[in-house]
Amino acid sequence: MILKVNPTRINLLNLKKELKVAKRGHKLLKDKRDGLMKKFMVAIYEVKDLRSRVETELGEVFKHYVRGSALMSQNATENAFLLPSAKISVEVSNETVMSVPTPRFSLTKKGNLFSYGLLETNAEIDTSVSKLDKSFADLIALAELEKTIENLAAEIERTRRRASALENTKIPNLNDTIKFITMRLEEQARDTIVGTMRIKAMIVAKEESVN
């Protein structure tokens, strides 16, 4: 599509500069998209492995808990976890990598892991609690990674749309307009030359008629 601008030399120069900037911007966006895609694929593989590990860890937690709770009454099991003495807090911060906010979760644990007397439960329950405690770090890492993947996907899509707008709309429009103005200026130049030659011919003819 030809843009609505006057076909002048100054506009032609400005459009050529704008086209140069648009092409450079398009290349930068493509490079950024490629870089983001690499990070995205790495994160996908990492989260796949980490999720598998977390599922295995939580499976172990559940297995030992089921075994342990089967050896205790329901009231005894509920009472063991009724008043937890451990406190867990998570601090959230963000880092920016290639315009993508990357969450950082910091886990802090305070207090006694076991909120009950060890004689009140059994080894299976204790093992379940210990394994759950050890799995928190991986759970936090998994949450970080999954949020990072979500943010990367959103930034990749934004970058793709911007690059597509330049490639399919702005750059073609600038090219079409530059070609149009160049053609009009060439036509004007030819008309000027022809007009000048006619005037010169008329002057020569007039001088010859006088002589």
Backbone bond lengths (Angstrom), bond angles and torsions (degrees), N, CA, C in turn:
res aa  C-N    CA-C-N  psi(-1)  N-CA   C-N-CA  omega(-1)  CA-C   N-CA-C  phi
1 M - - - 1.449 - - 1.531 109.37 -
2 I 1.331 115.31 133.63 1.460 120.41 179.88 1.529 109.28 -82.92
3 L 1.320 115.94 128.79 1.458 120.88 -179.25 1.525 110.64 -74.98
4 K 1.328 115.96 152.88 1.459 120.83 -178.81 1.528 110.14 -84.73
5 V 1.331 115.27 86.83 1.469 121.53 176.70 1.521 108.39 -137.12
6 N 1.310 115.90 153.00 1.462 120.02 178.15 1.525 110.05 -70.13
7 P 1.334 117.67 136.62 1.472 120.98 -178.57 1.528 112.15 -76.90
8 T 1.333 116.22 72.74 1.461 121.07 179.35 1.526 109.50 -115.52
9 R 1.311 115.09 162.11 1.470 119.40 -179.01 1.528 111.58 -64.85
10 I 1.328 116.95 -38.86 1.466 119.44 -179.42 1.524 110.68 -64.79
11 N 1.344 116.21 -39.12 1.467 119.34 176.86 1.525 111.07 -67.30
12 L 1.326 116.11 -35.78 1.463 120.21 177.85 1.529 110.36 -62.95
13 L 1.328 116.28 -44.66 1.466 120.11 178.49 1.532 111.30 -62.88
14 N 1.332 115.55 -42.76 1.472 119.49 179.72 1.527 111.64 -64.14
15 L 1.329 116.10 -40.20 1.466 120.02 179.61 1.526 111.29 -66.89
16 K 1.325 116.69 -37.69 1.467 119.86 177.58 1.534 110.77 -64.53
17 K 1.341 115.66 -39.77 1.470 119.15 176.35 1.530 110.47 -64.11
18 E 1.339 115.60 -42.55 1.470 120.24 179.96 1.525 110.85 -64.14
19 L 1.333 116.57 -38.04 1.463 120.79 178.13 1.526 110.74 -64.76
20 K 1.328 115.73 -41.01 1.462 119.97 178.83 1.528 110.70 -61.89
21 V 1.335 115.92 -43.37 1.469 120.67 178.44 1.525 110.63 -64.73
22 A 1.339 116.66 -41.59 1.466 121.17 -179.38 1.527 111.07 -63.41
23 K 1.333 116.86 -41.70 1.469 120.27 179.27 1.524 111.05 -66.54
24 R 1.339 115.72 -40.28 1.459 119.05 177.92 1.534 110.44 -65.82
25 G 1.334 115.77 -40.91 1.463 119.82 177.18 1.514 112.10 -63.58
26 H 1.334 115.82 -38.56 1.471 120.25 178.74 1.521 110.93 -63.47
27 K 1.328 116.20 -42.03 1.467 119.86 178.98 1.529 110.91 -64.85
28 L 1.337 115.81 -42.61 1.467 119.61 179.45 1.525 111.19 -62.76
29 L 1.331 115.93 -39.82 1.465 119.96 178.92 1.524 111.29 -66.41
30 K 1.340 116.57 -39.98 1.466 119.63 177.94 1.525 110.67 -65.31
31 D 1.334 115.96 -41.32 1.473 119.59 177.81 1.531 110.41 -63.71
32 K 1.335 115.68 -41.00 1.466 119.76 178.68 1.522 110.51 -63.95
33 R 1.343 115.66 -44.19 1.469 119.56 179.55 1.519 110.98 -60.74
34 D 1.336 116.46 -42.91 1.469 120.15 179.18 1.530 110.88 -63.07
35 G 1.342 115.88 -41.64 1.463 119.66 178.22 1.518 111.97 -64.05
36 L 1.338 115.61 -41.44 1.464 119.93 178.16 1.522 111.34 -65.04
37 M 1.336 116.24 -38.63 1.468 120.08 179.97 1.526 110.80 -63.77
38 K 1.333 116.27 -39.08 1.468 119.32 178.09 1.530 110.37 -62.76
39 K 1.341 115.56 -46.02 1.467 119.30 178.38 1.526 110.82 -62.86
40 F 1.324 116.04 -38.69 1.464 121.16 -179.64 1.525 110.92 -62.79
41 M 1.339 116.84 -46.00 1.465 120.33 -178.51 1.529 111.10 -66.15
42 V 1.338 116.33 -39.91 1.471 119.52 177.02 1.526 109.93 -61.31
43 A 1.339 115.74 -44.36 1.467 120.23 -179.40 1.527 111.35 -64.74
44 I 1.334 116.91 -35.86 1.470 121.13 178.74 1.526 110.39 -61.95
45 Y 1.334 115.97 -46.19 1.474 119.53 178.72 1.531 110.84 -64.46
46 E 1.333 116.02 -40.52 1.466 119.85 -179.77 1.526 111.19 -64.64
47 V 1.330 116.61 -44.03 1.463 119.39 -177.34 1.522 110.79 -69.29
48 K 1.328 116.46 -31.43 1.466 119.54 177.10 1.528 110.51 -62.75
49 D 1.327 115.67 -47.45 1.472 120.05 179.36 1.527 111.23 -65.67
50 L 1.335 115.65 -43.21 1.463 119.79 -177.37 1.526 111.16 -67.18
51 R 1.330 116.60 -40.88 1.463 119.28 179.15 1.522 110.78 -63.50
52 S 1.328 115.80 -39.10 1.467 119.69 178.25 1.527 110.36 -62.40
53 R 1.347 115.79 -41.15 1.464 119.90 179.79 1.532 111.10 -66.58
54 V 1.326 116.05 -42.23 1.465 120.25 179.63 1.525 110.78 -64.23
55 E 1.331 116.21 -41.90 1.468 119.29 178.74 1.525 111.09 -62.30
56 T 1.331 115.82 -38.82 1.470 119.65 177.34 1.523 110.70 -65.34
57 E 1.342 115.82 -44.68 1.468 120.37 -179.83 1.526 111.51 -62.16
58 L 1.335 116.37 -45.38 1.462 119.40 -179.65 1.525 111.52 -69.26
59 G 1.333 115.06 -30.32 1.464 118.69 174.73 1.517 111.18 -62.71
60 E 1.342 115.48 -39.77 1.464 120.26 177.10 1.528 110.83 -66.15
61 V 1.326 116.09 -41.30 1.467 120.64 178.08 1.530 109.93 -58.72
62 F 1.321 115.23 -48.70 1.462 119.97 -177.82 1.530 111.14 -64.92
63 K 1.327 115.81 -40.82 1.468 120.13 -178.86 1.530 110.91 -59.84
64 H 1.331 116.58 -48.75 1.470 119.93 -178.94 1.529 111.31 -68.73
65 Y 1.326 116.01 -34.37 1.467 118.47 178.84 1.528 110.69 -65.54
66 V 1.335 116.54 -44.34 1.467 120.43 179.75 1.526 110.50 -61.71
67 R 1.322 115.36 -43.38 1.472 119.11 179.01 1.528 111.06 -62.89
68 G 1.324 115.45 -45.57 1.461 119.70 -177.51 1.514 112.60 -67.90
69 S 1.340 116.64 -44.20 1.464 119.64 -178.14 1.518 111.75 -67.93
70 A 1.340 116.68 -24.08 1.470 119.99 177.99 1.525 110.95 -68.35
71 L 1.333 116.28 -22.46 1.468 120.81 -179.49 1.525 112.04 -92.64
72 M 1.337 116.65 1.02 1.463 121.15 -177.98 1.525 109.69 -126.22
73 S 1.315 115.95 159.42 1.462 119.49 174.32 1.525 109.00 -74.46
74 Q 1.321 116.24 161.65 1.461 120.32 179.82 1.521 110.96 -62.39
75 N 1.311 117.05 -40.99 1.469 120.68 179.36 1.523 111.61 -63.54
76 A 1.320 116.08 -41.48 1.466 119.99 -179.88 1.522 110.65 -64.34
77 T 1.325 116.10 -39.93 1.472 120.39 179.25 1.520 110.51 -65.87
78 E 1.335 116.55 -45.11 1.465 120.50 -179.71 1.525 111.19 -65.13
79 N 1.311 116.63 -41.01 1.468 120.34 -179.47 1.532 112.19 -65.40
80 A 1.322 116.18 -31.76 1.468 120.32 -179.11 1.525 111.57 -63.53
81 F 1.343 115.96 -30.86 1.475 119.74 -176.65 1.524 112.07 -112.34
82 L 1.333 116.33 11.68 1.463 119.88 -174.96 1.524 112.63 -68.38
83 L 1.314 117.23 -40.06 1.470 121.66 -177.45 1.526 109.98 -123.93
84 P 1.328 117.52 84.61 1.470 120.26 -178.91 1.523 111.33 -65.64
85 S 1.307 116.37 138.30 1.470 120.93 -179.89 1.528 111.95 -101.42
86 A 1.310 116.83 -10.30 1.470 120.94 178.83 1.525 109.76 -95.47
87 K 1.315 116.01 142.14 1.461 121.84 177.27 1.528 109.56 -122.00
88 I 1.301 114.54 135.06 1.465 120.37 -179.75 1.518 108.59 -122.24
89 S 1.315 116.52 129.86 1.466 121.44 176.93 1.525 109.57 -127.86
90 V 1.309 114.69 149.86 1.466 120.59 -179.07 1.522 108.98 -126.02
91 E 1.316 116.53 122.78 1.461 121.67 175.63 1.527 108.68 -99.02
92 V 1.322 115.03 135.28 1.464 120.30 -176.22 1.524 109.86 -112.77
93 S 1.317 116.18 131.21 1.461 122.17 173.89 1.525 107.83 -135.63
94 N 1.327 115.86 169.35 1.461 119.92 -178.79 1.517 111.18 -130.99
95 E 1.311 115.48 139.72 1.456 122.45 170.11 1.527 107.44 -116.27
96 T 1.323 116.12 150.39 1.459 119.82 179.69 1.520 109.69 -111.14
97 V 1.325 115.66 121.71 1.457 122.32 178.99 1.523 108.05 -125.52
98 M 1.344 117.09 115.91 1.465 122.12 -178.25 1.531 110.90 54.74
99 S 1.325 116.26 44.91 1.470 124.10 179.25 1.522 113.09 69.45
100 V 1.317 117.45 9.60 1.465 120.98 -178.83 1.528 109.49 -106.68
101 P 1.341 118.00 119.67 1.467 119.59 175.99 1.524 110.64 -67.41
102 T 1.312 115.76 124.12 1.464 121.21 -179.02 1.524 109.03 -113.08
103 P 1.338 118.07 116.45 1.468 120.35 -176.83 1.518 112.24 -72.14
104 R 1.305 114.80 146.71 1.460 121.58 173.94 1.528 107.76 -128.90
105 F 1.318 115.95 119.49 1.462 121.66 -179.38 1.525 109.38 -106.00
106 S 1.312 115.49 126.38 1.464 121.01 178.82 1.529 109.11 -110.15
107 L 1.325 115.67 118.82 1.463 121.90 -175.97 1.528 110.90 -94.41
108 T 1.321 116.12 129.75 1.465 121.69 176.54 1.526 109.21 -124.88
109 K 1.327 115.61 127.77 1.469 120.53 179.77 1.526 109.47 -119.68
110 K 1.324 115.47 132.71 1.462 121.36 178.91 1.530 109.78 -132.57
111 G 1.304 115.11 152.63 1.455 119.77 175.81 1.517 112.92 92.09
112 N 1.303 114.62 178.91 1.461 121.91 -177.85 1.519 110.54 -80.72
113 L 1.323 115.85 130.06 1.458 120.89 -179.69 1.522 111.17 -60.54
114 F 1.316 115.68 -41.30 1.469 120.20 -177.29 1.529 109.61 -95.59
115 S 1.310 115.84 115.29 1.467 120.90 -177.93 1.522 112.03 -89.75
116 Y 1.300 115.60 10.49 1.467 120.42 -177.33 1.524 109.05 -136.53
117 G 1.300 115.54 164.64 1.457 119.49 174.74 1.516 109.66 -74.95
118 L 1.317 116.20 138.12 1.463 119.27 -175.99 1.523 112.36 -62.47
119 L 1.315 116.75 -23.95 1.468 119.78 179.18 1.525 111.52 -77.26
120 E 1.353 116.44 -13.37 1.465 120.05 -178.03 1.520 112.24 -83.01
121 T 1.325 116.79 -15.70 1.469 120.04 -177.86 1.523 109.05 -121.86
122 N 1.321 115.67 -148.03 1.458 120.66 178.16 1.523 109.03 -144.16
123 A 1.313 116.27 174.87 1.467 121.47 -174.50 1.525 112.31 -62.87
124 E 1.342 117.35 -32.91 1.465 120.47 -179.13 1.530 110.93 -65.93
125 I 1.324 116.42 -43.74 1.468 120.37 177.77 1.522 110.18 -63.75
126 D 1.324 116.57 -44.00 1.466 120.67 179.57 1.527 110.89 -60.80
127 T 1.328 115.87 -42.40 1.470 120.40 179.04 1.520 110.47 -64.56
128 S 1.329 116.37 -39.91 1.464 120.79 178.51 1.522 111.17 -60.34
129 V 1.327 116.58 -45.75 1.469 121.23 180.00 1.527 110.83 -65.17
130 S 1.323 117.01 -42.51 1.474 120.88 -179.95 1.520 111.17 -63.09
131 K 1.327 116.48 -43.04 1.468 120.22 -179.43 1.529 111.24 -68.46
132 L 1.329 116.64 -36.00 1.464 119.73 176.84 1.525 110.38 -64.11
133 D 1.327 116.05 -41.40 1.462 120.83 178.70 1.529 111.19 -60.80
134 K 1.325 115.96 -42.30 1.466 120.17 -179.07 1.530 112.18 -70.57
135 S 1.324 116.64 -24.13 1.471 120.02 -177.21 1.528 112.64 -80.91
136 F 1.355 117.93 -12.69 1.461 120.39 -176.91 1.527 112.16 -59.11
137 A 1.319 117.14 -40.83 1.471 120.42 -178.47 1.522 110.59 -60.48
138 D 1.340 116.52 -43.16 1.462 119.95 178.91 1.526 111.28 -69.43
139 L 1.329 117.19 -35.48 1.465 120.49 177.42 1.527 111.03 -62.77
140 I 1.334 115.68 -42.57 1.465 120.45 178.34 1.528 110.36 -65.67
141 A 1.333 116.28 -43.72 1.468 120.63 178.96 1.524 110.43 -62.02
142 L 1.325 116.78 -38.57 1.465 120.98 178.80 1.523 110.76 -65.41
143 A 1.326 116.75 -41.88 1.467 120.36 178.10 1.527 110.82 -62.65
144 E 1.336 116.77 -42.34 1.470 121.44 176.66 1.519 110.79 -57.89
145 L 1.316 115.09 -49.15 1.458 121.01 -174.35 1.526 111.63 -67.28
146 E 1.319 116.83 -41.22 1.464 119.82 -179.54 1.529 111.23 -66.88
147 K 1.335 117.44 -37.76 1.465 120.29 176.80 1.520 110.59 -68.83
148 T 1.324 116.73 -37.58 1.462 120.71 177.18 1.521 110.45 -62.21
149 I 1.324 116.95 -43.13 1.466 121.38 178.40 1.526 110.44 -61.54
150 E 1.325 115.97 -42.32 1.468 120.51 178.08 1.530 110.82 -60.39
151 N 1.333 116.69 -44.83 1.467 121.00 179.66 1.521 111.64 -67.57
152 L 1.332 116.70 -39.20 1.464 120.65 177.68 1.521 110.73 -62.30
153 A 1.320 117.09 -44.12 1.464 121.34 -179.54 1.527 110.76 -61.04
154 A 1.333 116.64 -41.52 1.463 120.71 179.34 1.526 111.20 -65.67
155 E 1.340 117.28 -41.81 1.465 121.05 -179.97 1.523 111.17 -69.74
156 I 1.323 117.47 -36.58 1.471 121.16 176.44 1.521 109.89 -60.99
157 E 1.323 117.18 -43.32 1.463 121.31 -179.85 1.527 110.88 -66.04
158 R 1.343 117.31 -42.34 1.466 120.16 177.66 1.525 110.82 -62.48
159 T 1.324 116.44 -43.70 1.464 121.05 -180.00 1.518 110.80 -65.27
160 R 1.329 117.14 -39.86 1.468 121.57 178.72 1.528 110.52 -62.27
161 R 1.343 116.99 -43.42 1.467 120.42 -179.64 1.527 111.20 -64.66
162 R 1.341 116.57 -41.35 1.467 119.62 179.81 1.524 111.05 -65.86
163 A 1.329 116.63 -43.11 1.466 120.59 178.47 1.518 110.63 -64.42
164 S 1.329 116.60 -39.80 1.464 121.37 179.90 1.524 111.05 -65.25
165 A 1.343 116.90 -39.66 1.464 120.68 179.10 1.526 110.79 -63.14
166 L 1.331 116.54 -39.88 1.466 120.01 177.47 1.523 110.90 -68.02
167 E 1.333 116.01 -46.41 1.462 121.02 -174.62 1.523 112.76 -69.12
168 N 1.324 116.95 -40.09 1.465 120.56 -172.33 1.519 114.47 -99.66
169 T 1.322 117.57 -14.07 1.465 119.33 -177.13 1.526 112.53 -125.42
170 K 1.326 116.57 -65.06 1.466 118.92 -171.16 1.523 112.67 -65.64
171 I 1.330 117.92 -50.51 1.470 120.41 -177.40 1.527 111.49 -63.04
172 P 1.360 120.16 -46.40 1.469 119.64 176.32 1.525 112.50 -60.36
173 N 1.339 117.50 -40.53 1.465 120.09 179.14 1.523 111.43 -63.24
174 L 1.323 116.10 -42.11 1.467 119.78 177.94 1.520 110.85 -64.34
175 N 1.330 117.00 -43.12 1.468 120.60 178.30 1.524 111.11 -60.61
176 D 1.332 116.68 -45.74 1.468 120.72 -179.84 1.522 110.90 -62.46
177 T 1.325 116.55 -42.21 1.465 120.51 -178.44 1.527 111.16 -68.32
178 I 1.328 116.55 -40.35 1.471 120.67 178.09 1.523 110.38 -62.77
179 K 1.331 117.35 -43.41 1.470 121.14 177.92 1.528 110.82 -62.39
180 F 1.338 116.07 -42.05 1.463 120.64 -179.22 1.527 110.96 -64.00
181 I 1.336 116.68 -48.30 1.464 120.06 -178.98 1.525 110.63 -65.09
182 T 1.337 116.97 -40.70 1.469 120.75 178.07 1.523 110.31 -59.25
183 M 1.331 116.54 -43.71 1.460 121.06 179.25 1.528 111.15 -64.04
184 R 1.336 116.95 -43.14 1.461 120.36 179.47 1.519 111.53 -65.09
185 L 1.330 116.53 -40.70 1.467 119.72 178.92 1.521 111.09 -66.01
186 E 1.340 116.61 -37.94 1.463 120.21 176.70 1.525 110.61 -65.08
187 E 1.335 116.68 -39.58 1.464 120.49 177.32 1.523 110.40 -63.87
188 Q 1.335 115.96 -43.35 1.462 120.16 178.59 1.527 111.00 -62.65
189 A 1.343 115.56 -39.49 1.469 119.70 179.30 1.522 110.41 -64.59
190 R 1.353 116.13 -42.93 1.468 119.31 178.55 1.525 110.78 -64.15
191 D 1.335 116.22 -42.30 1.467 119.58 178.79 1.522 110.88 -62.05
192 T 1.325 115.81 -38.90 1.467 120.06 179.35 1.525 110.73 -64.96
193 I 1.344 116.34 -43.08 1.469 120.86 179.51 1.523 110.55 -63.55
194 V 1.344 115.24 -46.05 1.471 119.48 179.70 1.523 110.33 -61.90
195 G 1.340 116.63 -43.30 1.459 120.47 179.70 1.519 111.23 -62.97
196 T 1.329 116.29 -41.12 1.467 120.89 179.23 1.525 110.77 -63.96
197 M 1.345 115.70 -42.31 1.468 119.78 179.61 1.521 110.93 -64.52
198 R 1.326 117.68 -38.28 1.465 120.94 178.59 1.520 111.04 -64.94
199 I 1.329 115.44 -44.65 1.467 119.38 179.39 1.524 110.34 -62.26
200 K 1.349 115.90 -42.41 1.463 120.11 179.53 1.518 110.75 -63.22
201 A 1.338 115.92 -40.36 1.468 120.26 179.62 1.519 110.34 -65.30
202 M 1.330 116.55 -39.39 1.465 120.29 179.13 1.524 110.65 -64.99
203 I 1.339 116.16 -40.46 1.467 120.05 179.60 1.526 110.52 -64.60
204 V 1.337 116.13 -44.41 1.468 120.82 179.73 1.521 110.14 -62.46
205 A 1.345 116.06 -43.37 1.467 120.19 -178.88 1.523 110.46 -64.01
206 K 1.334 116.65 -38.91 1.454 120.88 -179.77 1.520 110.72 -66.69
207 E 1.365 115.79 -41.07 1.466 119.95 179.38 1.520 110.57 -64.56
208 E 1.329 116.81 -39.83 1.465 120.40 179.79 1.518 111.49 -66.67
209 S 1.347 115.93 -35.85 1.471 118.95 -179.45 1.523 111.01 -69.92
210 V 1.338 116.39 -31.38 1.465 120.82 179.00 1.528 110.15 -69.85
211 N 1.330 115.16 -40.98 1.458 119.63 179.79 1.529 110.74 -72.06
